[in-house]
């Protein structure tokens, strides 16, 4: 338990315990549990995508006010970088969907986004710059942060 933070719990239903790869549930309230991932295998992939530090790649954080300047910006980005097919990640009030492909992962927090609503993390600087260009100004004018390993 983190100080001053609500922490989610993950688990599987007892009724599914005999399955080879049961669904993973997440707590979203005092008594409420919802499906987080369709299987334990999927959950481990999802967990890695969420937990791998963005500092391992080129990054650009995008605030809501950056997106508010151009209402079509997010649609352009998600059209070019499709949903990864995972359920939304629900943790600490978040509702994070992942978009991207081989060179870029876009974390889009549709929930309680304190610092940024989008985090672009790329294997290369060019991948992040291309995504930022789809968002337009002011994102396209900012330099991505280099990896910090």
N, C-alpha and C positions, 0 to 999 in steps of 0.2 A: 504494500500500500504506500503510495507516495503522499507526502505531507501536503495537505490542502488540495488534494486531487481526488476525484472519483476515479476508480480504476475498474475496468471491465474484467470479466472473467470469461474464459472459454471452456467449453466442455462438449461432450456428446451425450445424447439421450441414452439412458440405461436400456431402453427398448432396442437400441441399435448397437449395443455393445458386441453382439455376436457377428456383426457385419465386418467384412474385410477392411473396408475403408468408409467408416460412418461419417455422416455430416458433422460439421463443427458448429456449435451454437455459441452466441455471445450474449452476455447480459447487457441490457440497455436500460435498466431501471431496477427498482427494488425487487420486483418479482418477474419482470419480463425478460424472456429469452427469444432471440430470433436467429435464423440461419445466417451464419457468417460465411461459410464456405460449404460447397457441395460434398467435400470429402476431406479427410485428414491430409491426404497428399496435396490437394489444392490449397489447403490452409498453410502448409509449410512453405509452398511457393509464395503465396500471398504475404505471409509473415516476412519472408526474406525481402520481398520487394518493398515492403513498408519499413523494415528495420535497417536495410543497408544504408549507411550514411550517405547523404547526398554529396558530402565533401569528397567522395571517391571519384566523382565526375565533374564536368563543367556544369555550373548551376546558374539559374536566374529565377529569383522569387518575384512573383507578380501579385500586387495588391488589388483589392476590389476596385479602388478608385482608378487604377490603370485600365481595367476592363470597362468601367462605366463610361469612359471617353468614347468608346466605339462599341456599341451594342452587338455588332456582328463579329467582333474579334474572336470570341470564344467559339462560335460556330465554325469559323474558318480553321481554327486550330484543331478542333475535334473532327472535322471532315478530313483533314490531312493525316491525323493521328488517331486511328480508331480506338474504341474501347477495347481493353485487353480481355474482356469476357469474364472478369471476376466480379463478385458481388461487392457493393460498397463496403469499405472498411469502416467499422463503427468502433471508435475508441475515443474516450474523453470528449464526447459530444460531437465528434467528427462524423463526416459522411463522405469519405474519400473514394473517388473513382479513379482508376488508372487508365491512361491512354498511352499510346506510343507504339514503338516498334523496336527494331534491332539497335538503333543508335540513340534513342531518346525515350525517357519515361516522363510522362506528365502526370503529376499528382494534382487532382482537382478536388479541393475540399469544399463541398457544397453545404457543410454544416457550420459549426462554430469555428470560423477561421480567424484566429487572433492576429497573426502576423501577415499571412499571405493566403490567397485563395488558390493560386497555382504555383507549383514548383516544377520547373523544367530542369531535368537532370540528364545530361548527355554524355556519351562516350567521347565525343569530340566537341570542340568549340563550335565547329561549323553546324552541327546538328542543333545546338541550342540557338545559334544565331538564326538559322532557318525558321525555327519555331517562333522565335521572337519577332521575326519579320512578318509572320502571319498575323500576329497580334497588333502590329502597327506601332505608332508612336504612343507613349514614350518607351515601350519595351524594346523596340527595334534599335533605339538609340543608346541603350545601356549595354555595357560590357558584361558578359557572363563571368562569374568567379571561377578561377581555375581550380583543379583538384588540389586538395590539401591532405596529403597522406602522411 
